[in-house]
Amino acid sequence: MSASWPSIYAPLHEVDGSDRAEIPDSIYRAAVLTNSLTSGDTWVHVERSSTYGAALMFPQVARSAGWPISLTIVALRSFMFLFFGMSLQIYLLNQIGREEWVMSGFAGQMHLCNFAPGGRGPLGTIITPERTYSFGQWATRLFARDSMKTLFPSRAEEIDSTVDVGEYALESFQIRWVCCAVFMMVTLEELIRIYHLFTLLWSVPCEAGVWIDGDKDSQEHDSWLERVHLKVAGIPRHWKAIYFVTLLLPKFMIWKLCCQAGIEYLMETADIDGTLVNCVALAFILNLDENVCETMMKEHTRVMMSKCRGFPLHDRESKKLMKTSQLISAASDPEGLSSGRRTKAEVATEYLRHQSLSRVTFRDFIQWLPGKLFLIGFLTMIFVADYYSRNCVFSQDGKLVSKPMYYPKSTTMHILEVILPNFFKVEVEGEPYWTMPEQ
């Protein structure tokens, strides 16, 4: 597509088709298809299958109707389900963090970091593929060796020299990075929903709009849902503040916690099969709000959510919808140099010339780039770098190894230690139980 192709046309179903007869069918179809590719998102919607969408929509519907008892109860129930789903998500994330940052410490586990074949392991010996084990296997081998040394203290040196317990190390760097990227790809959809929620709260007017619409005198429809329409309209400022505190901020916080805990879990998994299984297992926490909505909310409330229409991002009165013939003319003659109505052949010829691959511009190249793919890579690097900064240091030979490990003082973990692990640290004992051996 050319750089001069218009970028703010209306959605396809709103393009006037009165002039289709003046244009060949193939050119018309190509024009409206190109229009759909360049128009972008022109509407914002509430989430139609989530407790977040219900908590946003039903209080405004109840407000628009004058707070009747039935709709007020539905609004209160939507917030109850919202907080239930949030509590469940935060609790599960808290337990994952407790396992990684507290219970692993009591088990004597150090951070995996970049322990891998070719470098030195937690015992200070060179890691080779045949001496690489997951932490569970390695801890069992250590226990067996130390038990023999306890039973036969006089032969401790002989046991040390003959029994090789191997090293705790990573099996594959490639699998680790690929699975971290797959995990971020799975969680990206939630980040997009957060962006859409922010766009809705930002774009909708700060006024008490009416979310209920329809023709009360119409008898052509059998169902009340067909006579009454629900739509996104104005939201008062105080309600926007409530939604920011109860919807947007917690939703982003839970996404960040899930990404941080998921990347931590993957980075601490040494074996290939465990990494592959875990890369998508943790993402189910982000879908709990949809599961709560599907199983606990009544069917008629979910039907109402599905019928809610979005809010248009463009002003339909000031930006007149272009006819298809105007759309094609704009593509082939963006400067408006020609005058008069051109023939069908002229329009087709200029349109095809203007859309020729020989006229590709830098803007077309930018549009070709997969933005979401780059975003996935960027987020993966951000959360992996966060893991390294919190848990790893450079050794004498330039490898990233675990920081000295300390036993935690308690088996519990406070919520602030989960939400902001960079600022609120788990309390630990004064003496480390493991440090990286000197080279």
Buried (B, 14 or more C-beta within 10 A) or exposed (E): BBBBBBEEBBBEEEBBEEBBEBBBEEBBEBBBEBBBEBBEEBEBBBBBBBBBBBBBBBBBBBBBBEEEEEBBEBBBBBBEBBBBBBEBBBEBBBBBBBBBBBBBBEEBBBBBBBBBBEBBBBBEBEBEEEBBBBBBBBBEBBEEBBEBBEEEEEEBEEBEEEBEBBBBBBBBEEBBBBBBBBBBBBBBEBBEBBEBBBBBBEEBEEEBBEBBEBEEEEEEEEEEBEBBBBBBBBBBEEBBEBBBEBBBEBBBBBBBBBBBBBBBBBBBBBBBEBBBEBBBEBBEBBBBBBBBBEEEBEEEBBEBBEBBBBBBBBEEEEEEEBBBBBBBBBBBBBEEEEEEEBEEEBBBBBBEEBBEEEEEEEBBEEEEEEEEEEBBEEBBBEBBEBBBEBBBBEBEEEBBBBBEBBBBEEEEBEEEBBBEBEEBEBEBEEEEBBEBEEE
